[in-house]
Amino acid sequence: MPALRLEQDPIHRHKDVLAHTIAVVAKTRPDLRLRLATLFHDVGKPRTRSFERGTVTFYHHEAVGARMTRKRLAQLGYPDEVVEDVAELVRLSGRFKGYADGWSDAAVRRYAREAGPLLGYLNELVRADCTTRNRRKAADLQHHVDELEARIAHLAEAERRAAERPLIDGNAVMERYGVGPGPRVGAALKFLLELKRTEPDLDLEATQARLDEWWADRTAD
């Protein structure tokens, strides 16, 4: 890749894109999608390089690189699903930038949602993309990725629990049937939880109707 022999930073001259790419690929495990993504993740830099006030920039190189990746891998005969996955990883490869400045939960959810089933690959790419010799900076980046993964897991668990939460709580059950706390209310909540898990699309009105049927059967007993 002769075109990749260009400086990423005019001050730190050792950091040319080709050397960086080789270093990143060398850090990854032998997985086809991951290796191809790391190989192509900066391929768009030569076409997007510009200088602003003495600083080199590569605006939108991920999007440009994704298009180049898709075209080149297709020419090389890779399966369509591999081509699309790798191109998407290249497109998303810069999404992690700015996390250290502070992301809201919404931003974390957006990152995970955009990556979808490629989330694990994307995080591996982010980790491998750190080739700095500064140990503190390298440790900081790994810490931030660890933190991001933990936040994603926490938010996913919170959403799972929220999705399972019945539409009717204990107070509503007691008010609806004119009863106080007790085993019947607990049994009703267990019924509602199971109903939510098995038929998550039921709205409040349908849920109330099903609960009324259940409550009537229990009362009749």
N, C-alpha and C positions, 0 to 999 in steps of 0.2 A: 504494500500500500504506500507507494512513494508520495502520494498527495498528503498523507497523514504526517509526513515529516515537516511539521511546522510548529512554531513555538506557541504554547498555550499562554505563556507569560513572558514578555520581553525582558523581565528582570531575572526570573529563575529560568535560565536558558536550558537547563537539563530537562525541563518538563515539556518536551515536545509531545505531540499527540500520539505519535507512533509508539514511543517508549512507554508512555502512560498506558496505552491500550495493551501492549504486551504484558506489562506489570499487572494490570487488572485481570486479564485472562489467566495468567499464571496463578492467581489467588483463588480461582473458582474450582469447584468440584467438577468431575468429568460428566456433565450433563449436557446434552445437545442444545437444548433451548438456552440454558444459562451461558454456555460457552459462546454461542452465536450472538447472544444479546450483548455480552461483554465485548466481543470482537467488533461489533458494529455500533456500540452505543455513542461513539464520538465521530462516526463517519461523516456526519453533516457539518463538522466544524470547518473544513477547508472552504466550503461553499458559503459559509455565513460569517467568516472572519472579517472584522473591520476594526478600525482604530478610532477611539474617541479620547481626545486630550491625553494622548500618550498611553492609553490603556487599551489592550486588545479585548474585543468582545465577540461573542458568538451567539447573537440573538436568534432564538427559535431553531437552534441547531438540532434539537431533538425531533421536531416535526419534520424538518428537512431530511434528517437522518433516517427517520422511519420510512419515508417514501423511497429513499435510496435503498434501504435494507429490503423492503418488500420487492422492489424490482430486481435487485441482484440475486436474492435467494430464489426467486421464481426462475430466473435464468439458469441458476445452478441446479434446478430440478428438485428442490426440497418439497415435501408434501405441503399442501395448502395450509393445513392447520399449524404446521411448524412455522411457515412463513408469516402467518398472521400473528401468532403468539410472539415471535421474536420482534417483528415490527412494532407491535404494541408495547413491548418492554422497552424498546429504544425510545418510543414516543414518551413513555412515562418516566424515563430514567432521570429526569431532572426535577420530578415532582417533590422530592424530599427537601430540596433547597428551601431554606427559610424556616424549617421546623424548629431550629434552635432559638429562633426569635420569639417563639411562642405560638402554638396553634390552638384554636378553639376545638371543642369536641366536634363541632360541625365540620371543621377542616380535616380532622382525623377520619371521620366517617367518610368524607368525600374521597380522601386518599385511598381508603380501603375499598370503597365502592368502585372507583375507577379501575383499580388493579384487579378486582374480582378474583377469579381463580388463579391469577398470576401473582397474587400478593406475595407469596413466599419467594418466588423468583425475583420479584422487584426488590424486596428487602435484601436478598443476597447480593444483587447487583449493586445496590447502594453501599453495602458494606465493602465489597470488593473494590469499588470505585475510589476508595480512600487510599491513596498511595503516598501520602505525605510522610516525610521522615521525622516530623515533629511528633514525638510520642504522646504529648499531651493532647494535641489536636486529634490524633488518631483515636485515642482513648475516648475523647469527648464524643466523636462521631459514633463510635460503637455504643456508647452509653445512650445517646439520643435514639438510635435505632432500637435498642433494647426497650427504652421507655415508650417509644411509639408502638412497638409490638404489644407491650403490656396494656397500653391504653386501648388499642384495638380489641384485644381480648376482653377487657373489662366492659367496654361499651357493647360488644356483641352479647356478652352474658346479661347485661342490664336490659338490652332490647329483647332477648329471649324471654327473660322473666316477665317483662312488661307485656309481651305478646301472649303469655300464658295467663296473665292476671284476669280473673273473671270480670265480666261487665257489671256484675252485681256483688257488692260486698256484704259483710255480715250485718252492718247497720240497716242496709236496704232490705235484707231478708227479714230482720226482726220487725221493721216497720211495715212491710208488706203483709205479714201474717199475724201481726199483733202479739208477738211472743218476745220473751226475754232471752238472754244468753243461755245456752245449754247444748246438749248433745244433738238435738235436731238441727240447730243452726250450723253446728260443725259439720254434720252430715250433708247439709244443703250446700255448704261451701265446697266440700269434696266433690259433690256432684257437679257443681258449676265449673270447677277446675278441670275435671275430666271432660266435660262438655266443650270447654274452650280448646282443649288439646285435640279432641277428635273432630270438632266442627268449628274451626276458628273463624269461619266467615259469617256465623250467625250474628245478626244485629241485636240490639237491646230488646226490641219487641219480641223477636223470636225466642230469645233466651228466657225472657220472662214467661212466655207461654210454656216452654219446656219445663221450667222450674215449677210452674203451677201444676202441671201434670204430675211431676215427681212428688210434689208436696201433697197433693190430693191422694196419691197412692199410699204415701207414708201415713197420712192421717187416717185413711180407711183401715189400715192395718191396726 
